[in-house]
Amino acid sequence: MFEKDMRDLMESIVPISRFNKGEAGKIFEEVAKSGTKIVVKNNKPICVLLDPKKYTELMDMIENFLLHAEAEERMKSSEPSDLLAIKMS
């Protein structure tokens, strides 16, 4: 498992020099296939490239998390009298 994760991580790394060599189109194709690439400069990550579908999924997850956290906070600070009873048929 660890070896596969490491291999996936290594394959997701893109040196910025590839952009300088005019390989942007190829890199974007790789992002479309894999979903993610990490651009590094001087062996340090400087950018993460995501395909649009993966980006949308990530933004939806963050929004859902924030809504859940807000609902939890409201439930903690509410009294039973603040809640509405709903009859299920």
C-alpha positions as MATLAB code, in Angstrom:
seq = 'MFEKDMRDLMESIVPISRFNKGEAGKIFEEVAKSGTKIVVKNNKPICVLLDPKKYTELMDMIENFLLHAEAEERMKSSEPSDLLAIKMS';
ca = [
       0.000    0.000    0.000;
       2.719    2.477    0.976;
       4.717    1.656   -2.151;
       1.711    2.345   -4.382;
       1.017    5.644   -2.613;
       4.657    6.641   -2.977;
       4.640    5.698   -6.654;
       1.459    7.718   -7.222;
       3.002   10.697   -5.430;
       6.191   10.507   -7.478;
       4.211   10.272  -10.720;
       2.186   13.339   -9.757;
       5.270   15.571   -9.401;
       6.049   17.861  -12.351;
       9.230   19.964  -12.410;
       8.532   23.544  -13.481;
      11.258   23.144  -16.092;
       8.812   21.059  -18.157;
       6.694   24.185  -18.589;
       9.806   26.079  -19.687;
      10.367   23.403  -22.344;
       6.938   24.018  -23.847;
       5.297   20.900  -22.382;
       2.292   22.665  -20.849;
      -0.170   20.987  -23.212;
       1.195   17.545  -22.379;
       1.118   18.299  -18.645;
      -2.521   19.419  -18.897;
      -3.332   16.144  -20.686;
      -1.681   14.277  -17.799;
      -3.819   16.266  -15.332;
      -6.930   15.328  -17.319;
      -5.958   11.636  -16.992;
      -4.713   11.559  -13.394;
      -6.733   14.417  -11.903;
      -3.809   16.039  -10.085;
      -0.224   17.195  -10.602;
       2.115   18.935   -8.154;
       4.432   21.488   -9.740;
       7.815   21.806   -8.012;
      10.552   24.411   -8.281;
      13.885   23.776   -6.590;
      12.374   20.578   -5.136;
       9.622   22.535   -3.347;
       5.928   22.398   -4.262;
       4.744   25.713   -5.699;
       1.441   24.793   -7.338;
      -1.175   22.047   -7.486;
      -2.986   21.446  -10.766;
      -6.450   19.877  -10.602;
      -8.775   18.900  -13.392;
     -12.094   20.823  -13.273;
     -14.143   17.806  -12.124;
     -11.791   17.094   -9.223;
     -11.766   20.802   -8.298;
     -15.575   20.904   -8.248;
     -15.690   17.748   -6.099;
     -13.214   19.288   -3.659;
     -15.166   22.554   -3.433;
     -18.411   20.600   -2.868;
     -16.766   18.604   -0.059;
     -15.537   21.790    1.618;
     -18.962   23.421    1.304;
     -20.668   20.327    2.756;
     -18.186   20.244    5.643;
     -18.774   23.909    6.442;
     -22.558   23.475    6.303;
     -22.308   20.447    8.578;
     -20.117   22.351   11.048;
     -22.587   25.244   11.065;
     -25.512   22.864   11.657;
     -23.633   21.175   14.516;
     -22.915   24.552   16.125;
     -26.551   25.608   15.818;
     -27.705   22.329   17.352;
     -25.357   22.815   20.325;
     -26.688   26.289   21.044;
     -30.394   25.533   20.513;
     -32.996   24.611   23.074;
     -35.622   21.897   22.515;
     -38.256   24.642   22.326;
     -36.389   26.120   19.335;
     -36.934   22.968   17.281;
     -39.947   22.126   15.160;
     -41.628   18.739   15.382;
     -42.226   17.059   12.027;
     -44.787   14.298   11.725;
     -43.826   11.517    9.344;
     -46.743    9.693    7.697;
];
